[in-house]
Amino acid sequence: MPSQARHLSLQVTPELEPEELSRDPCPCTTAREVRSRYVRAVAVVGYARVSTRDQHPEAQTDALAAAGCDKTFTEHASGTLARRPALDEALSYLRAGDTLVVTKLDRLGRSVRNLKQIADDLQARQVGLRAVSQGIDTTTPGGRLFFHMLAAIAEFEHDLIVEPTHDGLAAARARGRKGGPRFKMTPNKIAQARAMYDGGKHTVQQIADTFGVSRPTVYRYLTDRGAAAAEPAEKGALDQA
C-alpha cells in the first residue's frame, strides 16, 4: 500500500500548480481526493479600505470574515487616490474562479467609471465580485444585470461632464474666442516693452517688473523681433545697470 500511495502521488503532483499546493498544506494520498479538493479550491478574498490611519477597519474586516473570506487585504488610503497598493495586491492575488468581496462598492472604486473598469477586468479574468451590505453578486444573473446598468450610468456620468464643456467651447468659438491660456503680454504691452528696451533707460528686470512677467518672458518677445540678438552687448550693459 505505501508503494501504491507514492506511485499515485507522483502521477498527480505535476498536474498541480505550486500556488495551489501552497494554499492547501494538507497532504493527499489518492488521486481522487486531490482532484476533488482542488477542483473546488477557489479563494474568497476580501478588500477593506478606510480613508485615514486614524480610522479603524475592524467593522469591515469582521463583516468580510463573516462573509467567508479566506484572506483580506486592508487599505489605509483615500478612495480618490489613483494607486492603492493593497488593492493592487488583492487584484494580483486573484485567479479564475475566485471571488473578491467588499462591504460596499464605494470601498472599491474611486468613481462609477473606475468601478466599472475594475468590474470589467474581474469579469474578463473570470473572477466574481460581491458587495456584502448591498446584496450584489456578479456570479448571479441579477448581479451581472446590475453592472450592465452601472456601465450605462458611467457613460451617462461621462456625458454630463463632457457635453457642457463641448457646448461651452462651441459657444465661445462662435463669439470669436479661442480656448487656451490667457497671456499676460498683449500686443500693446509687447510694443511698450520694446519701446522701453529701445529707449535704453530701463533694464530687462525693470521691464519685467512693470508688466508682472519674468525676465525670460521679456527676452522671448524681444528676441522674436530680433532686438535682443542684434544688441547683446547693450542688453548685458542694461542688466548690470
trRosetta pair geometry for C-beta under 8 A, 3 or more apart (Angstrom, degrees):
i j d omega theta_ij theta_ji phi_ij phi_ji
1 4 5.6 -56 -149 36 34 113
1 5 6.4 36 155 -22 68 103
2 5 5.6 -54 -149 34 33 112
2 6 6.5 31 155 -17 66 104
3 6 5.8 -54 -150 37 33 110
3 7 6.3 37 151 -23 65 106
4 7 5.5 -54 -149 35 32 114
4 8 6.4 31 155 -18 66 104
5 8 5.9 -55 -149 35 31 109
5 9 6.4 28 155 -18 65 107
5 29 5.1 -38 -143 -165 114 93
5 30 7.6 -71 -124 -71 77 60
6 9 5.8 -56 -147 37 32 110
6 10 6.5 34 154 -21 65 104
7 10 5.9 -56 -154 32 30 111
7 11 6.8 28 151 -17 62 106
8 11 5.7 -57 -155 34 36 111
8 12 6.3 19 156 -12 70 112
8 29 7.3 61 80 160 132 51
8 30 5.9 -32 148 -132 157 45
8 31 5.3 -122 -171 -36 106 89
9 12 5.9 -63 -141 42 33 103
9 13 5.8 39 165 -34 70 109
9 28 7.7 156 -106 85 93 73
9 29 7.3 -53 -62 -140 106 37
10 13 6.4 -42 -129 22 25 112
11 14 7.9 -76 179 27 24 98
11 31 6.5 -33 90 -85 116 124
12 15 5.9 -69 -168 34 47 112
12 16 6.9 34 148 -20 78 109
12 28 7.6 -76 107 87 156 118
12 31 4.9 -173 -73 -112 123 79
12 34 4.8 92 176 65 148 163
12 35 7.6 -117 -137 -46 119 82
13 16 6.0 -65 -156 30 40 109
13 21 8.0 36 -146 -87 82 136
16 20 5.1 -121 -172 78 93 124
16 21 5.4 97 132 -54 127 96
16 34 7.3 -94 -60 177 131 121
16 38 6.5 -118 -115 -108 107 169
17 20 4.6 94 61 2 85 103
17 21 7.2 -155 93 -5 46 84
18 21 5.7 -56 -151 36 37 110
18 22 6.3 35 154 -21 69 105
19 22 5.7 -55 -149 35 33 110
19 23 6.6 34 153 -25 65 103
19 95 7.7 125 112 -34 147 151
20 23 5.8 -53 -152 28 34 111
20 24 7.1 -15 164 21 65 101
20 38 5.7 51 177 -138 134 121
20 41 6.3 98 -152 100 98 145
21 24 6.9 -87 -152 58 29 75
21 25 8.0 68 162 -99 65 43
22 25 7.5 6 -158 -72 35 77
23 41 6.4 130 98 174 133 123
23 43 7.1 -109 -141 -71 144 112
24 37 6.5 160 161 152 168 126
24 38 7.4 -138 28 -84 147 83
24 41 6.1 -83 -32 -126 134 138
26 37 8.0 -133 75 -150 116 160
28 33 4.5 -171 -161 104 114 113
28 34 4.3 157 95 -73 154 80
28 37 6.4 -146 -80 12 142 144
29 33 6.6 40 49 38 62 146
30 33 4.7 93 62 6 87 102
30 34 7.0 -155 93 -6 46 86
31 34 5.7 -57 -149 37 34 110
31 35 6.2 27 158 -15 69 108
32 35 6.0 -58 -145 40 28 106
32 36 6.1 24 159 -16 65 112
33 36 6.0 -59 -143 40 27 108
33 37 6.2 25 159 -20 64 109
34 37 6.0 -61 -150 35 27 107
34 38 6.2 -1 165 1 66 114
35 38 6.4 -70 -138 47 25 94
35 39 5.9 34 165 -30 66 109
36 39 6.2 -45 -138 26 24 113
36 40 7.2 -1 166 6 54 109
37 40 6.9 -90 -171 48 26 91
37 41 6.1 38 144 -51 69 111
38 41 4.6 -36 -133 9 47 127
42 97 4.1 -118 -110 137 123 103
42 98 5.4 -170 -175 -87 89 49
42 99 7.2 67 143 -7 117 84
43 70 5.3 -102 -151 47 81 135
43 71 6.6 -13 -172 21 123 109
43 93 7.7 -81 98 141 157 102
43 94 7.3 -143 75 -120 117 60
43 95 7.5 79 25 36 113 87
43 98 4.5 -7 61 -123 82 110
43 99 7.6 -155 100 34 53 62
44 67 7.4 -148 158 121 133 88
44 68 5.1 20 88 114 163 91
44 69 5.1 -125 118 -112 95 45
44 70 5.4 115 54 -4 74 88
44 98 7.2 -177 -79 -164 29 75
44 99 5.1 -8 -119 63 70 103
44 101 6.1 25 177 -15 90 126
45 69 6.4 59 -155 -151 13 98
45 70 6.9 -42 -79 54 54 86
45 71 5.4 -20 -121 71 77 91
45 72 7.4 155 -173 -93 56 38
45 73 7.2 18 174 -4 102 100
45 90 5.9 154 149 -159 129 95
45 93 6.2 150 -120 98 155 121
45 94 5.9 -121 27 -83 150 90
45 98 6.0 23 -2 172 110 124
45 99 7.0 172 27 85 70 49
45 100 5.5 -30 76 -107 97 60
45 101 6.8 166 83 18 41 81
46 61 7.2 118 123 -128 146 58
46 64 3.4 77 -135 -175 149 138
46 65 7.5 -57 -27 -53 161 49
46 67 7.2 125 -90 65 114 118
46 69 3.5 -2 -32 -132 110 162
46 71 7.0 -166 28 98 78 42
46 72 3.7 -19 72 -109 113 88
46 73 7.1 -180 93 24 61 60
46 100 7.9 129 -108 -165 19 55
46 101 4.9 -39 -101 73 67 98
46 102 7.3 131 -159 -86 66 40
47 64 7.9 170 32 -111 28 148
47 72 7.2 -175 -72 -158 23 68
47 73 5.3 -11 -111 64 71 95
47 75 7.3 18 -176 -7 87 111
47 86 7.2 143 -145 131 90 102
47 87 6.2 62 -154 -108 137 73
47 90 4.9 44 -88 -141 111 175
47 100 6.2 7 -6 -172 117 100
47 101 7.3 162 18 76 71 47
47 102 5.3 -33 68 -87 92 90
47 107 6.8 158 111 129 91 114
47 108 6.6 81 93 -98 134 87
48 57 4.6 108 138 -173 131 123
48 60 3.8 137 -134 116 115 131
48 61 5.3 -61 -33 -64 162 72
48 64 6.2 -111 -56 -18 107 144
48 72 6.1 25 -4 177 107 115
48 73 7.4 179 28 88 68 47
48 74 4.8 -14 69 -113 103 75
48 75 6.9 -175 95 25 52 72
48 102 7.5 156 -85 -136 43 71
48 103 7.1 47 -112 -10 81 110
48 107 6.8 -53 -143 -172 37 141
49 57 7.4 -58 -145 -113 1 121
49 60 7.6 -111 31 155 38 176
49 74 7.5 165 -82 -163 40 51
49 75 4.1 -11 -110 66 86 110
49 76 7.8 -178 -153 -76 61 22
49 77 6.8 -57 -154 55 106 74
49 79 6.7 103 129 -79 143 86
49 84 7.3 -18 -113 -164 132 147
49 86 7.5 169 -91 77 88 131
49 87 7.5 1 -73 -59 127 106
49 107 4.7 154 39 -165 103 86
49 108 7.7 162 7 -71 134 35
50 53 8.0 119 96 -93 114 22
50 55 3.9 -157 176 96 130 119
50 56 7.0 142 -82 64 166 12
50 57 4.9 -130 -22 -73 118 86
50 60 7.5 -160 -54 7 90 137
50 74 7.9 3 8 -175 93 94
50 75 7.4 174 29 91 53 64
50 76 5.9 -12 69 -116 89 64
51 55 6.1 67 45 11 72 146
51 76 8.0 16 108 -167 16 55
51 77 7.3 -50 -148 117 37 21
51 78 5.1 37 -150 -100 85 61
51 79 6.9 -58 -98 -11 88 80
52 55 5.3 102 61 0 74 97
52 76 6.7 13 165 -175 18 92
52 78 7.8 23 -61 -64 67 78
53 76 4.8 48 -84 -178 68 143
55 76 7.8 166 58 -133 89 88
56 59 7.3 93 104 -4 90 86
57 60 5.0 -55 -173 45 78 112
57 61 5.4 73 128 -23 94 104
57 74 5.1 145 92 -148 168 119
57 76 7.7 -110 -38 -78 123 79
58 61 5.7 -58 -135 43 34 106
58 62 5.8 37 163 -23 69 106
59 62 6.1 -53 -146 34 24 111
59 63 6.6 21 154 -15 59 109
59 103 7.9 44 122 -103 84 166
60 63 5.8 -60 -151 38 31 109
60 64 6.2 29 154 -18 67 109
60 74 7.9 137 88 -119 121 94
60 103 4.8 -111 -132 -21 85 138
60 107 7.0 135 -132 -116 142 154
61 64 5.6 -53 -144 39 33 113
61 65 6.3 37 154 -21 65 103
61 72 5.5 124 -132 132 88 163
61 74 6.5 -21 -75 -85 117 120
62 65 5.8 -53 -148 35 30 111
62 66 6.4 30 152 -17 63 106
63 66 5.7 -54 -148 38 32 112
63 67 6.4 32 150 -21 64 107
63 103 5.1 67 90 -104 143 109
63 132 5.7 165 156 90 112 159
63 133 7.3 -12 -176 -51 151 97
64 67 5.5 -54 -148 36 34 112
64 69 4.4 -5 159 2 91 145
64 72 5.2 106 111 -105 145 128
64 101 5.8 143 -137 106 90 116
64 102 7.8 -26 -93 -125 111 24
64 103 6.8 -85 -56 -58 86 86
64 132 7.2 -141 -89 -30 54 146
65 68 7.9 87 176 -42 31 11
65 69 5.9 -78 -90 48 36 96
65 72 7.2 -62 -62 -36 77 139
67 101 5.3 179 113 177 142 153
67 130 7.2 177 178 110 139 136
67 132 5.0 -101 -79 -99 141 127
68 101 7.9 130 66 -35 75 166
69 72 5.3 69 129 -67 142 92
69 101 5.5 -131 -80 53 108 133
71 93 7.3 -104 98 151 143 154
73 86 4.5 161 160 178 105 95
73 87 7.2 156 113 -80 134 32
73 89 5.7 172 -132 86 143 106
73 90 4.0 -132 26 -67 151 108
73 93 7.6 169 -48 15 131 142
74 86 6.1 -90 82 -153 27 157
75 84 5.4 12 -141 -177 146 115
75 85 7.5 157 -118 61 97 66
75 86 3.8 -154 -77 50 85 134
75 87 6.1 1 -65 -35 145 84
77 81 5.2 -62 164 27 117 146
77 84 5.2 -175 74 -122 146 93
77 85 7.9 126 -28 22 149 78
77 86 7.7 177 11 21 119 108
78 81 5.2 115 71 -21 83 96
79 106 6.8 -21 -122 167 166 77
79 107 7.5 -126 -95 -140 122 27
79 109 7.6 48 -172 104 112 30
79 110 5.4 165 154 -109 81 62
80 110 5.7 99 -119 -146 35 110
81 84 5.8 118 90 -67 112 83
81 110 7.6 -148 53 -94 36 126
82 110 7.5 -27 -96 -43 46 161
83 88 7.2 -3 -164 -39 78 131
84 87 4.0 47 94 17 113 117
84 88 6.6 165 85 -17 58 85
85 88 5.6 -56 -147 36 33 113
85 89 6.3 32 156 -20 67 105
86 89 5.6 -52 -148 36 33 113
86 90 6.4 35 152 -21 65 104
87 90 5.6 -52 -146 36 33 112
87 91 6.3 31 156 -17 66 106
87 108 7.5 130 -126 -146 126 62
88 91 5.9 -56 -147 38 29 109
88 92 6.3 29 154 -19 64 108
89 92 5.7 -56 -148 37 30 111
89 93 6.3 33 153 -25 64 107
90 93 5.7 -55 -149 31 31 113
90 94 6.8 36 154 -29 63 101
90 100 6.7 95 152 -128 116 113
91 94 6.0 -47 -153 20 34 114
91 100 7.7 2 -93 -91 62 146
91 118 7.8 -108 -97 -146 131 96
91 121 7.5 11 -154 119 127 133
91 122 7.9 -105 -131 -80 93 88
94 98 4.6 -152 -151 78 82 141
94 100 6.1 -40 -87 -61 144 102
94 122 7.4 -24 123 -126 159 90
94 125 6.9 91 115 119 111 141
94 127 4.9 43 161 -121 132 148
95 98 5.5 94 54 -12 55 120
95 125 7.6 -118 -154 165 30 112
95 127 7.5 151 96 -83 14 107
96 125 6.2 -134 -80 161 71 69
96 126 4.1 30 -140 76 90 119
96 127 6.8 -108 -111 -60 34 71
97 126 6.5 10 -41 127 48 108
97 127 7.6 -22 41 -100 22 57
98 127 5.3 -11 71 -130 83 94
98 128 7.3 -145 109 32 42 79
99 127 6.8 163 -99 -177 30 71
99 128 3.9 -22 -112 71 87 108
99 129 7.1 -174 -162 -71 72 20
99 130 5.9 28 171 -6 118 110
99 139 6.8 -48 -104 -35 117 132
100 122 6.3 -97 18 -123 128 141
100 127 6.1 47 -13 153 99 116
100 128 7.0 -174 25 91 63 55
100 129 5.2 -13 66 -109 96 69
100 130 7.3 178 89 26 48 69
101 129 7.9 162 -84 -160 36 45
101 130 4.7 -14 -112 67 78 104
101 131 7.9 164 -159 -85 58 24
101 132 6.4 53 -177 -48 103 98
102 105 6.7 112 87 -92 134 32
102 107 4.7 -175 -172 72 123 121
102 108 5.0 -110 -48 -49 167 109
102 129 7.8 -4 10 -170 99 88
102 130 7.4 171 30 90 58 56
102 131 5.5 -20 74 -110 88 70
102 132 7.2 -142 98 1 38 86
103 107 5.9 78 48 -14 84 150
103 131 7.2 23 123 -163 20 69
103 132 5.2 -43 -128 44 47 111
103 133 5.4 33 173 -8 74 111
104 107 5.4 111 66 -10 72 99
104 131 5.8 52 -135 -165 27 111
104 132 7.8 -68 -54 50 49 74
104 133 5.4 -30 -73 52 85 119
104 134 6.0 97 -127 -26 69 113
105 108 5.7 -62 -163 33 49 111
105 109 6.5 -11 164 21 84 104
105 115 6.0 48 173 -143 108 143
105 131 4.9 -37 -52 -97 78 148
105 134 6.4 -27 -16 19 98 158
105 136 6.9 16 -57 42 114 152
106 109 7.2 -75 -126 56 34 73
108 115 6.1 90 96 -120 102 90
108 118 6.2 -155 155 93 112 161
108 131 8.0 -104 -5 -91 130 103
109 112 7.2 85 121 -101 142 16
109 114 4.4 158 -164 97 95 92
109 115 2.8 -98 -22 -71 168 80
109 116 7.7 66 -124 -2 157 47
109 117 7.9 133 -125 43 116 84
109 118 5.8 -147 -85 16 98 131
110 114 4.4 36 45 40 85 163
110 115 7.8 -162 38 -41 44 75
111 114 4.7 94 46 10 75 101
111 115 6.9 -136 91 -5 38 88
111 154 8.0 107 127 -126 93 92
111 157 7.5 -178 167 133 111 153
112 115 5.7 -55 -147 37 29 113
112 116 6.4 32 153 -20 63 105
112 150 6.5 -158 -168 -169 95 86
112 153 5.4 -98 -177 114 149 106
112 154 4.6 -160 125 -90 100 77
112 157 5.4 127 55 0 132 158
113 116 5.8 -54 -151 34 30 112
113 117 6.6 33 150 -21 63 103
113 154 4.4 126 -90 -156 61 110
113 157 6.5 -133 -43 80 98 127
113 158 6.4 88 -82 -60 132 105
114 117 5.5 -51 -151 32 35 115
114 118 6.6 34 153 -17 66 102
115 118 5.8 -53 -150 36 33 110
115 119 6.3 32 152 -17 66 108
115 150 6.8 -90 104 178 112 136
115 154 7.8 -153 60 -82 86 123
116 119 5.6 -55 -144 39 32 112
116 120 6.2 35 156 -22 66 105
116 147 7.1 142 -124 -165 76 89
116 150 5.4 -180 -88 129 98 107
116 151 5.5 123 -143 -93 136 63
116 154 4.6 -61 -9 -43 150 159
117 120 5.8 -53 -147 34 29 111
117 121 6.5 29 154 -19 62 105
118 121 5.7 -55 -151 35 31 112
118 122 6.4 30 153 -17 66 106
118 129 8.0 110 124 -101 97 149
119 122 5.7 -55 -148 37 32 110
119 123 6.3 32 154 -20 66 107
119 129 5.9 -88 -119 15 82 162
119 138 6.7 169 -155 -81 103 153
119 147 5.2 -156 155 -139 151 135
119 150 7.1 61 34 87 161 147
120 123 5.7 -55 -146 37 31 111
120 124 6.3 32 155 -21 65 105
121 124 5.8 -54 -149 34 30 111
121 125 6.5 15 155 -6 63 110
122 125 5.9 -67 -149 46 31 102
122 127 4.2 -93 -164 77 83 102
122 128 7.3 -54 156 82 120 3
122 129 5.3 85 106 -48 161 111
122 138 7.4 102 105 68 123 157
123 126 7.5 33 -175 -79 34 29
123 127 7.5 -96 -64 54 23 64
123 138 6.7 -104 -84 160 98 142
123 147 7.8 173 -52 115 139 160
128 137 6.9 4 179 -172 118 76
128 138 5.4 179 -153 70 68 90
128 139 4.1 -13 -119 -51 133 105
129 136 7.5 -17 115 122 89 102
129 137 7.6 178 90 -144 50 38
129 138 4.6 41 46 8 85 125
129 143 7.6 175 75 171 79 130
130 136 6.6 163 -151 91 45 64
130 137 4.7 6 -108 -105 89 77
130 138 7.4 -127 -65 13 52 74
130 139 7.7 -27 -64 8 96 103
130 143 7.8 -54 -102 -123 62 150
131 134 4.2 -3 114 46 121 110
131 135 7.4 -22 85 36 84 23
131 136 4.2 27 37 47 105 107
131 137 7.9 -137 29 -61 60 52
132 135 8.0 17 169 -62 25 38
136 143 5.3 114 -177 -124 65 93
136 146 5.6 -108 -134 81 109 166
137 140 4.8 57 92 9 104 108
137 142 7.6 49 57 75 81 93
137 143 4.2 -114 81 -61 44 147
138 143 4.2 -135 -83 134 30 121
138 144 5.7 89 -156 -73 69 63
138 146 7.8 -110 -90 57 73 105
138 147 6.1 22 -109 -17 110 139
139 143 6.5 29 34 54 41 146
140 143 4.6 94 57 6 83 104
140 144 7.1 -152 91 -4 43 85
141 144 5.8 -57 -148 38 33 110
141 145 6.3 37 153 -22 66 105
142 145 5.6 -52 -149 34 32 114
142 146 6.6 40 151 -25 63 100
143 146 5.5 -47 -153 26 35 116
143 147 6.9 25 154 -12 64 102
144 147 6.0 -58 -153 38 36 105
144 148 6.7 41 148 -21 66 101
145 148 5.6 -51 -152 32 37 114
145 149 6.6 36 150 -16 66 103
146 149 5.7 -58 -158 37 34 111
146 150 6.3 39 144 -26 67 104
147 150 4.8 -40 -141 31 44 121
147 151 6.6 56 154 -26 63 92
148 151 5.8 -44 -156 24 34 114
148 152 7.1 32 147 -14 60 101
149 152 5.7 -53 -157 35 39 112
149 153 6.4 39 146 -20 69 104
150 153 5.5 -52 -148 36 36 112
150 154 6.3 40 152 -23 67 103
151 154 5.7 -51 -148 33 31 113
151 155 6.5 30 154 -16 63 104
152 155 5.8 -54 -150 37 32 110
152 156 6.3 34 151 -20 65 107
153 156 5.5 -55 -147 38 32 113
153 157 6.2 37 152 -23 66 104
154 157 5.6 -50 -146 34 30 113
154 158 6.5 32 153 -19 62 104
155 158 5.7 -52 -150 35 32 113
155 159 6.4 32 152 -19 65 106
156 159 5.7 -55 -148 36 32 111
156 160 6.5 38 152 -25 64 102
157 160 5.7 -50 -152 28 32 115
157 161 7.0 24 152 -13 61 104
158 161 6.0 -62 -158 37 34 106
158 162 6.0 15 157 -8 72 116
159 162 5.9 -62 -132 46 32 101
159 163 5.3 31 174 -26 72 114
160 163 6.7 -39 -119 30 16 107
160 164 7.5 10 173 -6 48 106
161 164 7.4 -79 -172 36 21 97
161 165 7.0 11 150 -13 60 118
162 165 5.7 -69 -158 39 36 113
162 166 6.2 30 155 -18 74 107
163 166 5.8 -56 -147 37 32 108
163 167 6.2 31 156 -18 66 108
164 167 5.5 -55 -144 39 34 113
164 168 6.1 37 157 -23 67 106
165 168 5.8 -55 -148 35 28 111
165 169 6.5 25 155 -16 63 106
166 169 5.9 -56 -148 37 31 109
166 170 6.3 31 155 -19 65 107
167 170 5.8 -56 -148 37 30 111
167 171 6.3 29 155 -18 65 107
168 171 5.8 -55 -147 36 30 110
168 172 6.3 29 154 -19 64 106
169 172 5.7 -55 -147 37 32 111
169 173 6.3 31 155 -18 66 105
169 179 5.8 -22 -128 -51 102 130
170 173 5.8 -54 -147 36 31 109
170 174 6.4 35 152 -23 63 105
171 174 5.6 -52 -150 33 32 115
171 175 6.7 20 153 -8 63 107
172 175 5.9 -65 -153 43 33 104
172 177 4.2 -74 180 77 91 110
172 178 7.4 157 133 -79 111 11
172 179 6.7 97 94 -61 146 78
173 176 7.6 64 -172 -65 33 11
173 177 6.9 -99 -77 67 30 59
173 178 7.0 54 -102 -97 75 54
183 186 7.1 146 95 -73 95 49
184 189 7.5 -73 136 84 67 165
184 211 6.7 126 139 154 112 98
184 212 6.3 -121 -173 88 143 98
184 213 5.4 172 89 -77 138 107
184 217 7.7 15 61 177 117 157
185 189 5.0 -134 -148 90 60 122
185 190 5.3 79 167 -65 108 87
185 193 7.3 -29 -139 -8 117 145
185 211 6.5 46 -95 161 83 144
185 213 6.3 2 -53 -56 104 157
185 217 6.6 175 -29 164 135 116
185 221 6.1 -123 160 -63 159 148
186 189 4.8 93 49 9 73 102
186 190 7.0 -133 95 -8 37 87
187 190 5.6 -53 -145 34 32 114
187 191 6.5 33 156 -20 65 103
188 191 5.9 -54 -153 33 31 110
188 192 6.6 30 150 -17 64 106
189 192 5.5 -53 -149 37 36 113
189 193 6.2 38 153 -22 67 104
189 211 5.5 109 -174 -128 124 130
190 193 5.7 -53 -148 35 31 112
190 194 6.4 31 154 -18 64 105
190 221 5.0 -136 -136 -169 103 140
191 194 5.8 -55 -149 37 31 110
191 195 6.4 32 152 -20 64 106
192 195 5.6 -55 -148 35 32 112
192 196 6.4 33 153 -19 66 104
192 211 7.9 146 86 -74 117 120
193 196 5.7 -53 -148 35 32 111
193 197 6.3 31 153 -19 65 106
193 207 5.2 94 -144 -175 89 121
193 210 7.8 169 -99 75 83 122
193 211 6.3 -35 -76 -26 116 147
193 218 6.1 -147 -173 -136 137 92
193 221 6.3 59 86 94 141 138
193 222 7.4 -109 129 -63 110 91
194 197 5.6 -54 -147 37 33 112
194 198 6.1 30 156 -17 67 108
194 221 7.4 -112 -59 131 95 105
194 222 6.6 157 -102 -105 79 75
194 225 6.3 50 -117 8 135 164
194 227 6.6 153 -142 -11 94 157
195 198 5.8 -55 -142 40 30 108
195 199 6.3 37 155 -28 62 105
196 199 5.8 -52 -150 28 29 115
196 201 7.4 -92 -164 63 69 83
196 202 4.6 -18 169 39 105 142
196 206 7.9 -137 161 103 133 101
196 207 5.2 156 99 -103 136 107
196 210 7.3 175 -90 38 174 162
197 200 7.9 40 163 -63 36 40
197 202 7.0 -77 -81 72 42 100
197 204 7.3 34 -108 -92 105 72
197 207 6.3 1 -64 -72 86 158
197 218 7.9 155 -69 174 127 111
197 222 6.0 149 -107 -109 178 128
197 227 6.3 99 117 130 135 149
197 238 7.8 61 -146 177 72 176
198 227 7.0 -91 -75 -139 87 144
199 202 6.9 50 71 9 108 92
200 234 7.3 -72 -113 -174 100 120
200 238 7.0 -129 -147 -90 59 116
202 206 4.4 -128 -167 87 92 127
202 207 5.3 107 131 -56 127 86
202 210 7.7 -14 -163 -23 148 138
202 238 7.4 33 100 -167 39 122
203 206 4.6 100 53 4 77 101
203 207 7.1 -139 96 -3 44 85
203 238 4.9 163 -117 157 61 85
203 239 5.8 109 -157 -105 107 33
203 241 5.5 -165 -72 63 108 97
204 207 5.6 -52 -150 36 36 113
204 208 6.3 38 150 -21 67 104
204 215 5.5 72 131 -141 112 93
204 218 5.3 162 -166 100 91 141
204 219 6.7 29 -158 -63 142 83
204 222 7.9 -83 -118 -8 110 154
204 235 6.8 37 -43 -161 125 92
204 238 6.4 101 -20 111 79 118
204 239 5.8 -14 23 -87 108 87
205 208 5.5 -52 -147 36 33 113
205 209 6.3 33 153 -18 66 105
205 215 6.0 -26 -90 -86 65 111
205 239 7.1 96 -15 -134 100 71
206 209 5.7 -52 -145 37 32 111
206 210 6.4 40 152 -28 63 103
207 210 5.6 -50 -151 27 32 117
207 211 6.8 1 161 6 64 107
207 218 5.2 112 102 -132 116 147
208 211 6.7 -77 -152 50 28 89
208 213 5.3 -106 -151 80 76 70
208 214 5.9 -16 -158 166 132 14
208 215 5.0 -69 -54 -75 157 52
208 217 6.9 118 -124 59 100 98
208 218 4.9 -102 -74 -25 87 131
209 212 7.5 31 -167 -74 31 38
211 218 7.7 138 47 -83 128 100
213 217 4.1 -91 160 77 123 147
213 218 6.4 144 94 -47 116 80
214 217 4.8 105 58 0 74 102
214 218 7.5 -138 100 -2 45 84
215 218 5.7 -55 -152 35 38 110
215 219 6.2 37 152 -18 69 106
216 219 5.5 -55 -145 40 35 114
216 220 6.2 43 154 -29 67 102
217 220 5.6 -50 -150 27 31 114
217 221 6.9 21 156 -10 63 102
218 221 6.2 -62 -155 39 32 102
218 222 6.2 26 153 -14 68 112
219 222 5.7 -62 -144 43 31 109
219 223 5.8 32 158 -23 69 110
219 228 5.7 81 -153 -106 74 166
220 223 5.8 -56 -144 37 25 110
220 224 6.6 36 152 -29 60 101
221 224 5.5 -41 -150 21 35 118
221 225 7.3 24 155 -9 60 100
222 225 6.2 -63 -162 38 37 102
222 227 4.8 -81 -174 64 89 108
222 228 4.2 91 118 -36 112 108
223 226 7.1 46 -170 -81 38 25
223 227 7.6 -103 -79 50 27 65
223 228 4.6 -49 -76 47 70 125
223 229 6.0 81 -137 -31 78 97
226 229 5.4 -63 -156 48 58 109
226 230 5.5 56 148 -27 85 111
227 230 5.9 -63 -145 37 27 108
227 231 6.3 -26 174 26 65 108
228 231 7.1 -84 -139 57 21 75
228 232 7.1 56 166 -88 62 64
228 235 5.7 53 -141 -75 75 155
229 232 7.0 -5 -151 -54 28 94
231 234 4.1 -20 164 34 112 119
231 235 5.9 123 109 -25 82 89
232 235 5.6 -56 -147 37 34 113
232 236 6.4 35 155 -21 67 103
233 236 5.8 -52 -152 33 33 110
233 237 6.5 31 151 -18 64 105
234 237 5.6 -56 -151 36 34 111
234 238 6.3 34 152 -20 67 104
235 238 5.7 -52 -148 35 33 111
235 239 6.4 35 153 -22 64 104
236 239 5.7 -53 -150 33 33 112
236 240 6.6 24 155 -14 65 106
237 240 6.0 -62 -152 38 32 105
237 241 6.6 46 149 -40 65 100
238 241 5.4 -44 -152 12 37 120
